[in-house]
Amino acid sequence: MHDGLSALEIGHFDIVLTDLSLPDSDGFESIERLISINQRIPIVVLSGQEDEDFSLKAVEMGAQ
């Protein structure tokens, strides 16, 4: 997550593709951190979670 946030701060990207289980960021914290850097970039989340509530919460927080 650290490397991705650094790249997002200095570069131009059309989309963010991320997992919610990273070594240095976990769960919804990842979405919050990405949005804090760029509120307009679409965030697509990959996850091994098979929990519909988990997925809905990610979308409510701003993930696509």
Secondary structure, DSSP 4 states (H G I P E B T S, - for coil): -HHHHHHHHHS--S-EEEESEETTEETHHHHHHHHHH-SSS-EEEE-----HHHHHHHHHTTB-
